Amino acid sequence: MRFIPYSSLVVGLISARDALGFVTPSHRATRASSSTVTRHESTFVKSSPIPPTTSFAIISSSTSTSTTTQLFGWGPDPIWSTAFVESNIQSCPSGSCVSLKVNVDDGSEFIYPGQYVQVKPAGDDNAKPIFLAMASAPTGIPPKPISPSAKKTKDADIAAGPEPTTTSPVPGTWEFLIKKTDNNDWITSASPGSSISISQVMGSGFAMRENLEGFKYDFPTQNILLFATGSGIAPIRSAIESNQLNIAKMNSGGRTCTLYYGVRTPDDMPYVSKFPEWEAMGVQVVPVVSQPDMPCASGTVWNGRTGYVQNALEEDGVAIPRNSGALLCGVNGMCDSVKSLLLESGVFEGRILKNF
């Protein structure tokens, strides 16, 4: 029998540990501070070919109790099913957007505001899908938070393997806000009763429970700021109507919420009829128009805030930054500018959320 020197064995084990990504307690803090993974860095709608699944990066982080693996990329391959159009109506006076309702066989997968699906013409396997975030409130039920005492039991159950499920699909109705473009007439003009191909629900949505609740950042979230431009209001509306923001009615002393919503002209603003409903829920709505002097077909004359969403934020400031959180969806310029302003004011970066 050939014996291996102890020193060589130790060196070999350390090398194997480093290669597999295991981190000792003494190295964990250093490694965490030098390697940060940022989620939710895209805007809400994209229209492009699906990149190869081989482009995913797998990032594992190990702790003394569990190992978490995150996949970064476009997510899994779509699993297509058929959805039927329930209604399709003009969503603003200019007609630049439509509000499309579809009926799906199983609505239980849509759990968190900000989640999205891929959609393409029915029966066209070669069509490029478009990515749409749901504008309506989630139709599924979020899982209850797991207490530390129950986590050990869950980890043991996971190790034992999945149990067979008998959950039956629950039909649902989802609403989308879709901006008209030169190449999406197939969906913006879809008639009631027609069918489209729709993927399974994708993404984790806005990570609200993880970052806005509890004392993860030592300071409780007492103020929610919402920012949207154009059709980016869709997942923000979903968040408002989901009741997952846990906001209180105005002047009640609870968690406050302000929505900054930017469009070109008053005629390009969807959901105006919902503003009173949102304000009754505790959301202060601040519409911002970037081209107030442009004539509107509706005859509307704008007397409200003008400029851009980021200008309105800069003017108003953030009252208590360390007790504030934010949800953003819209054009990159707005999101980047708003994020910079929030960080400069002292808002924790982990509380500035995008949906993907």
Residue pairs with C-beta under 8 A, 6 or more apart in sequence:
17 24
21 60
21 62
22 62
23 31
23 62
25 64
28 63
37 59
37 70
37 72
39 204
39 207
39 354
40 114
40 206
40 207
40 353
40 354
40 355
40 356
41 354
41 356
42 354
42 356
43 232
43 329
43 330
43 331
43 332
43 335
43 354
44 114
44 116
44 131
44 133
44 231
44 232
44 234
44 235
44 329
44 330
44 355
44 356
45 130
45 131
45 132
45 133
45 179
45 231
45 232
46 130
46 131
47 128
47 129
47 130
47 131
47 181
47 183
47 184
48 128
49 128
50 74
50 77
50 78
50 118
50 129
51 73
51 74
53 73
53 74
53 76
53 77
55 73
55 74
56 71
56 72
56 73
57 71
57 72
57 73
58 69
58 70
58 71
59 69
59 70
59 72
60 67
60 68
60 69
60 70
61 67
61 68
65 151
65 155
66 155
75 202
75 203
76 200
76 202
78 118
78 129
78 199
78 200
78 202
79 199
79 200
80 120
80 197
80 198
80 199
81 104
81 105
81 197
81 198
81 199
81 200
82 105
82 122
82 195
82 196
82 197
82 198
83 102
83 103
83 104
83 105
83 174
83 195
83 196
83 197
83 198
84 102
84 103
84 193
84 194
84 195
84 196
85 100
85 101
85 102
85 190
85 191
85 192
85 193
85 194
85 195
85 196
86 101
86 102
86 103
86 173
86 192
87 99
87 100
87 101
87 192
88 98
88 99
88 100
88 101
88 188
88 189
88 190
88 191
88 192
89 98
89 99
90 97
90 98
90 99
91 97
91 98
91 99
91 177
91 270
91 271
92 267
92 268
92 269
92 270
92 272
93 266
93 267
93 296
93 297
93 298
93 300
94 265
94 267
94 268
94 296
94 297
95 180
96 179
96 180
96 268
97 177
97 178
97 179
97 180
97 230
97 231
97 268
97 270
98 177
98 178
98 180
98 188
99 135
99 175
99 176
99 177
99 178
99 270
100 175
100 176
100 177
100 178
100 187
100 188
100 190
101 136
101 173
101 174
101 175
101 176
102 173
102 174
102 175
102 176
102 196
102 198
103 171
103 172
103 173
104 171
104 172
104 173
104 174
104 198
105 169
105 171
106 169
106 170
106 171
106 172
107 139
107 140
107 170
107 171
107 172
107 173
107 174
108 139
108 140
108 141
108 167
108 169
108 170
108 172
109 140
109 200
109 201
110 134
110 138
110 139
110 140
110 172
110 174
110 201
111 138
111 140
111 141
111 142
111 143
111 201
111 205
112 138
112 142
112 204
112 205
112 206
112 208
112 242
112 244
113 134
113 137
113 138
113 205
113 206
113 208
113 235
113 236
113 238
113 239
113 242
113 244
113 355
114 133
114 203
114 204
114 205
114 206
114 235
114 238
114 239
114 327
114 329
114 354
114 355
114 356
115 133
115 134
115 138
115 201
115 202
115 203
115 204
115 205
115 355
116 131
116 132
116 133
116 134
116 201
116 202
116 203
116 235
116 355
116 356
117 131
117 132
117 134
117 174
117 198
117 199
117 200
117 201
117 202
118 129
118 130
118 131
118 132
118 198
118 199
118 202
119 129
119 130
119 131
119 132
119 176
119 187
119 196
119 197
119 198
119 199
120 127
120 128
120 129
120 130
120 196
120 197
121 127
121 186
121 187
121 196
121 197
122 194
122 195
122 196
122 197
123 197
124 197
129 199
130 184
130 187
132 176
132 178
132 234
133 176
133 234
133 235
133 238
133 329
133 355
134 174
134 175
134 176
134 234
134 235
134 238
135 175
135 176
135 177
135 233
135 234
135 235
135 237
135 238
136 173
136 174
136 175
136 237
136 238
136 241
137 238
137 241
137 242
137 243
138 238
138 242
138 244
139 170
139 172
139 173
139 174
140 170
140 172
142 209
142 244
145 209
146 154
157 163
176 234
177 231
177 233
177 234
177 237
177 270
178 184
178 187
178 188
178 231
179 230
179 231
180 188
187 196
190 196
203 355
203 356
204 356
205 235
205 355
205 356
206 235
206 239
206 327
206 353
206 354
206 355
207 353
208 239
208 244
208 245
208 325
208 327
208 353
209 244
210 216
211 217
211 325
211 350
211 351
211 353
212 221
212 224
212 245
212 246
212 325
212 351
212 353
213 221
213 246
214 220
216 350
217 322
217 348
217 350
217 351
219 322
219 323
219 348
220 323
221 255
221 323
221 324
221 325
221 351
222 255
222 256
222 320
222 323
222 324
223 255
223 256
223 257
223 258
223 318
223 319
223 320
223 323
223 324
223 325
224 245
224 247
224 255
224 256
224 257
224 258
224 324
224 325
224 326
224 327
225 257
225 258
225 260
225 313
225 318
225 324
225 325
225 326
225 327
225 342
226 236
226 239
226 240
226 257
226 258
226 259
226 260
226 261
226 283
226 326
226 327
227 236
227 259
227 260
227 261
227 309
227 313
227 326
227 327
227 328
227 329
227 330
227 334
227 335
227 338
228 236
228 259
228 260
228 261
228 262
228 309
228 328
228 329
228 330
229 261
229 262
229 263
229 309
229 330
229 331
229 334
230 262
230 263
230 268
230 330
230 331
231 270
232 329
232 330
232 331
233 261
233 270
233 271
233 329
234 329
235 329
235 355
236 259
236 261
236 327
236 329
237 271
237 274
239 245
239 327
240 257
240 259
240 278
240 281
240 283
245 255
245 257
246 255
247 254
247 255
247 256
247 257
247 281
247 282
247 283
248 254
248 255
248 256
248 282
249 280
249 281
249 282
250 256
250 279
250 282
250 284
252 282
254 282
255 282
256 282
256 284
257 282
257 283
257 284
258 283
258 284
258 286
259 278
259 283
259 284
259 285
259 286
260 286
260 288
260 309
260 312
260 313
261 269
261 285
261 286
261 287
261 288
261 309
262 287
262 288
262 289
262 290
262 308
262 309
262 312
262 330
262 334
263 269
263 287
263 288
263 289
263 290
264 289
264 290
264 291
264 294
265 289
265 291
265 292
265 294
265 296
265 302
266 289
266 292
266 296
266 298
266 300
266 302
267 296
267 297
267 298
267 300
269 287
269 289
275 285
275 287
278 285
279 285
286 305
286 312
286 316
287 304
287 305
288 304
288 305
288 306
288 307
288 308
288 309
288 311
288 312
289 302
289 304
289 305
289 306
290 306
290 307
290 308
292 302
292 306
305 312
308 334
308 337
309 330
309 334
309 338
310 334
310 337
310 338
310 341
313 338
313 341
313 342
314 341
317 345
318 324
318 341
318 342
318 345
318 346
318 347
321 342
321 345
321 346
321 347
322 346
322 347
322 348
324 342
324 347
324 351
325 347
325 348
325 351
325 352
325 353
326 338
326 342
326 347
326 351
326 352
326 353
327 353
327 354
327 355
328 334
328 335
328 338
328 339
328 352
328 353
328 354
329 335
329 354
329 355
335 354
339 352
342 352
343 349
343 352
